[in-house]
Amino acid sequence: MPQPALLPASDQHKKIGFLTATTLIIANMIGTGVFTSLGFQAEDIKQPLTLLLLWVIGGLLALCGGFCYAELGSALPRSGGEYHYLMRLFHPRLGFLSGWVSATIGFSAPIALAAMAFGQYFYGSLPILSPRLLGTGVIVAITAVHLFELRVGGKFQFAVTISELLIIAAFVLCGIFLTPHPIAVSLLPTKVSLALLLSPAFAVSLIYVSYAYSGWNCSNYLASEIRNPSKNIPKAILTGTLLVLVLYVLLNYVFMRSTPLGVLAGQVQVGLISAVNILGPAGGRVMGFFIALCLVSSISSMVIAGPRILKAMGEDYPRLSVFARENSRGIPWIAILTQSVIALLLLWTSTFEKVLTFVGFTLAIFTCLSVLGVFVLRVRKIALPGTYKTTWFPLTPILFLGLNFWMIYYLLRERPLESLAGLGIVAAGIIVFQFIQRSPAK
């Protein structure tokens, strides 16, 4: 694969920098997962310490993945993420399948999930339209914003992400200091809480947590549009992941401190229920509205990042070249519109938990393959001198792969229908590849 030419210095101001790349990662992570998944975890796990350890381990897992992806993004600085890495390091077919999964469900499904949650939170605070109509409106509006210009979208993303962090900080402080009837959350280890760490329920719940952290690799999808990627991609991944880890642990502590686990079990609107218990019905509705705004930031970041995969595929395969078309401002508008249309279809046809499960399972497979690519990168010595090297290699990728394969095994065993649905998406991609490979890649 030929490497894309570097932009001249005069064009560097058109690219996004470290701060915007970091806010993209933070916004990609903080969204649907942290405000919804505790309800699903609490159905099978009743120990507060075990639930908090889920988020700590999930954050460390994301950090390990971040170290590995930082090396991949530094050595292979082209937009496209896993699609580009697997194509370069393994085989075009594998790269295409990764791109196919990302293009069909990898970003579209999380956008749909975030829009579902946005609709439910907004409706719980201000019931003016149905949750699905509210979710539809937010997808359409954000898509329109990002069809203008990358810099406009970047400034919008920065603003909504800073607002998101302030809202979460306010929520945590209210939960710690204003909860009228706080619940004692024991963090002392017991035989039961420690035994749960090796249980199938913990493994399946870790998939939900991994989904909540899944935005740690967001900046890799825009690698060719980031200034000085070998420096800024690693910094953005590590800074964003560590910050989100702390916020996630604090948020879930506040959820459990304000509301009994039995009340949260099976609920999607975990944040809204907790806010009502902290601030009362009126204050809870206000906080629920602000949480809905946090989900706007998550949707926005995915609308920016996801279409770059379709664009990269369009550049490589003539039969898909329509997705590489850009408008006069350099925006891959057809790819953006395609992703948003798929997200709208999922919003109107799918249920929340099933989509969350099969997306988490499918994405975990290709993330693991990409992390394996770090070993290939070292053996083949593809990276140029001066590129970032994975911290604590090879322990970091081994730990990441071991935990992920453990999760995938139990998800196949405990949630076979959703797992098979994810594999069905991959099988469909194999058929599509057989069609498009008749035209050789550029």
N, C-alpha and C positions, 0 to 999 in steps of 0.2 A: 504494500500500500504506500503510495507517495505521501510524503509529509506536506501539510499545508504550508504555504509560504508565510513568513512572519510579516505582520503589518509594519509599514514604515513608521518611523518615530512620530511623524505628523498625525498618524491615525491612532496612536496610543490613547489619546484623550477620549476616544469613542468607546474604550473598553471600561469594564467595571473593575473596581479596586478591592482591597482587602476588606474594608468595612461592609460594602454591599455584598460581597461573597459570604461574609460571616453572617450577615442578617438573613441571607437566603437559607443558609443551613439552619439557623435558629428557627426561622419561620416554618421551614419544612418539617422540623421535628415537633415543635409545639403546635399542636392542633387537635385533631380528632382523638388520637390515641390516649393522651393524658387526661382528657376530660370525659372519656367514656369507658376505657377498658377496665378500670378498677371494679366496675359493676359485674363484669364477666368473671374476673379473677375471684371475687368474693363469693361466687357461687360454690366454688370447690375448696378455697383456702380461707380459713377463718382466723388465722394467726397474723396479727399486725406486723410482727417482726419479719415473718416470711414474706408478706406482701411488700414491705419496704425493701427487703433484700432483692426481690424481683427487679425493682427499679435500679438498685445499685449495680447488680450483676448485668442488667440490660445496658446500663450506661457504660460499664467497663467493656462489655462486648462491643458496643458501638465505637468506643475509643480504640480498641484493637483493630477493628475494621477501618477506622479512620487513619491509623498509622499506615496500614497496608495500601489503602486507596490514595493516600498522599504520595506514596512512592509511585504508584501507577500513573497518577495524574501529572506528577512531575516529570516522569520519564516519557510519557506518551501524551503530551499536551494538545489534545484535540477534543472538541465537543463530541459527546456521544456516550460517555460513561462506559458501562459494561459492554455495550455493543462494540465500541472501538477496541477495548482491551482484549476481549475474547477473540475478535477477528484477527488482531495482530499477533496474539500470543498462542492461539490454538488453531482455529480453523474458521473460514468465513461462514460456514453453516452454523457453528455455535454462536458466533457473533450475531448473525442474523436472528437466531432464535431468541437471544437475549433482547435484541432490539424490538423484535415482534412482541414479546411479553411486555416490555416497558411501554411500547406504543399502544397496545390494546388495553392492558389493565394496570400496568405498573404505575402510571400516573393518573390515568382516567378514573380508575376505581377509587384511589384515595381522594381525588377531587370530589367524586360522588359521595363518598363517606363523609368528608368534611362538610359538604353542602347539606347532607341529611342532618348532621349534627347541628349545623348553623340554623337550619329551619326549625328544629325542635327547640333549641335554646331561645331563638328569637320569638318563636310562637309562645313559649312559656313565659316570656317577659311582656310581649305585646301581641296578642292574638288577633292580628289583622288579616292575615292570609293563611292558607294551609302551609304546613312545613315544606311540602314538596314544591309549592309555588315560590316560597321564599328561597329555597335552595336553587331553584332554576334561575331566579332573578340575580342571585349573587354570582353564579357561574357566568351568565351572560354579561353582566356589568364588568367583572374583572377581565374577561376575555377582551372586551372592547378597549379597556385601558392599555393592555399589553400589545395591542395591534398597532399602537402609535410608533414608539421608538424605545430602544433599549434603555437609554438614559432616563426617559420619562418613567418607564416601568421600574427602573432601579431606584429612583427617588421615591416613588410611591411605595415600593417594597421597604425601603429604609424607614419611612415614616410610620407605616403600619406596624412594623416589627418593634420599633421603639415603643409605640403605644401598647403593643402586646406585652412587652416586658414590664412596663409600668403597671398595667392592669393585674398581671400575675403577682407582682411584688405587693400590690395593695391587697389582693385577695389573701395572700399568705399572712401578712401583718394583721389583717382583720381576724383571720382564723386563730392566730396565736393569742391576740390580746382582747378580742371582742366577743368570742364565743360565750354565750351566757351559761351554757351547761356543758362544759367540756367533758369529754370522755377520756378516761385514763387509758393511754396507749402504752402497753407494756412492751419495752424493747429488750427485756431480759430473755436470753435463749432458753428454751425448754426442749425436752426430748421430742415433743410433738412438732414444734416449729422447725427444728433441725432436720427431723425425718422427712418433712415435707419438701425439703430442698432436693431430694432425689426422687420425688414422686412424679408420676405421669401428669398430674394436675399442674405441677410447677413447670414442667417442660412445655405444656400447651400454653400456659399463661405467659411464659417467656416469649412465645411467638407474638402475643398481643403487645408485650412490652417492646420487643424488637421492632414491631411495626411503628410504635410510637416514636422510636428513635431513628426510624429509617431515613430521615433527611440528612444524616451526617455526610452522605456522599453527594449531596446536591451540587456543590460547586464543580465537581468533576464533569458534570454534563455540559458545563459552559466553559471548559478549560481554555479553548481557543479565544474566548471572549473576555478573559481575565488578564489584567496586566501582570506581567512577571509571574506566570503560573507556578514555576518551580519553587518560588518563595511564598506566594500568597495562598495557594491551595492548601499546603500543609498547615499553615498558620490558621486559616479560616476553619478547617475541619477540627483542629484540636481546640481552638478557642470556643467555637460554637458548641461542641460536644460536652466539654467540661461544664460550661455554664448551664446547659440544659439538664445535665445530670443532677446538679444541685437543685435546680428549680423543680424537677420532677419529684425528687425525694421529699422536698418541703411541701409541695402541693398534695401529694398523697397522704402525708402525715396530717395535714390540715383536714383533708376529707374524712379521715378516720377519727380525728379528734373531735369533729363536730357532729358526726352522724354515725349511728350504729351500723356495723357491717351488714347486719340482716336487712336493714332498710335499703342499703346501696346495692345489694346482690341482685343481679339481673337487670339493673337500670342503665340506660344510656346517658341520661342527664345527671351524671354524678355531680358535676360542678354546680348546677342549679339547685339540686337538693341540699347540698352542703351550704350553699350561700344563703338559702332560706333559714337553715338552722343557725347560721352565724348572725345574720342581719335582720331576720324577720321576713315576712312575706314581701313587703314593699322593697326593702333593701336587697332581698334576694333576687327580685325581678330585675332590679337595676344592674346587679352584678351579672346575672344571666345574660343581659343585653351586652355587657362588655365582653363576656366570654364569647358570645357570638361574633363580636368584632375581632377577637383573637383568631377565630377560624377563618375570617376573611384573609388575614395575613398568610395562613397556611395554604389556602387555595391559590392565592396570588403567586406564591413562590413556585408552586407546582405548574401553574400555567406558564411561567417563564421557562422552567427547566425542561419539562417533558418533551415539548415539540422539537428541541434540538436533537433528540435521538432520531425522530422521523426525518429531520432535515439531513442528518449525516447518512442515513440509509438512502435517501433520495440522491445524494451526491455519489454514492457507490454503485447503485443499481439503476440503469436506464429506465427500467419498467416502473420504477418508483420515483422518477425524477420530478414529478409534480410536487412532491413534498419538500423538495429543495428550493422551490421558488420563493423569492423574497420580494417584498414591496420596495418602494423607492427609499425607504429608511433602513433597509437591511433586515427586516423582520420576516421570519418564515411563516407567513400568514396562513397558508393552506394547512401546514402542520398544526398550528395553534387551533384553527377552526376544527380540524379533524378530531383532535384530542378532546376539545370541549363538547363536540357532538356525542362522542362515545360516553363521556362523563354524564351527559344529560340522559342518554338512554339507560345507563346503569342506575341513575337516580330514580327513574320512573319504573324500573322493572325489578329491582333487587331488594333483598332485605339486608339489614346492617351487619349482623354477626356473621352470616355466611360469606358475604363479600370480604369482610375483614380476615376471616380464616383462610380462604383460598388465595387471597392476594399475598398474605404473609408467607404461606407455604411456598408459593411459586417464586416470589422474589428471593427467598432465602437460598434457593437452589443456585440461582445465577450469581448471587452475591458471593457464595462459597467458591464457585468456579473462578470468579474474578480474583479472590484472595489467593487461590492456588496459583494464579498467574504471576504473583510476586516471585515464587520459586522459579518459574520459567524465565522471568525477567532476569533473575540473577544468573541462571545457568547459561542463557544465551547472550548475556552481557549487552543487552539492547540499550540500556540507559547511558546517557552522555555523562562525562565527568561533571561533578558539581550538583547533580540532581539529588533530591531528598532520598534518604534510605530509611526503611522501616525501623522504628525504635524497638530494641530488644528482639530483633530477628534472631532465630526463627520461632522463639516462644510466642510472640504476638500472633502470627497467623495460625500456629498450631492450636492455641487456645480458642481462637475465633472459630476455626473449623470444627474442633471437637464439640463445642457447645452447640453449634448450629446443626451438626449432623445428629446430635442427641435430640434436639427439638424436632427436626424433620421426621425422625423415626417415630417419636411418640405422636406427632400430629397425624401421620399416616395411620397409626394404630387406633387413635382415639377419635379422629375426624376424617374417616376414609372418603366420604362423599365429597367434601370440600377439597380435599387433597387431590382426588381424581379429577375434579373439575379443573383444577389448576394444571394438571398434566394434560388435560384435553386441550387447553389453550396452546401448550407447547406442541402437541401433535398437529394442531391446525397450522402452526407456524412451519412445520416440516413440509407440509403440503404446499404452502405458499412459496417456500424457498425452491421447491422443485420446479415451480412455474417460472419464477423470476431468474433463476440461474441460466436459463436459455440465452439470456443476454448477459455477457460477461461483465463483471464489475470493472469500473473504470480504473 
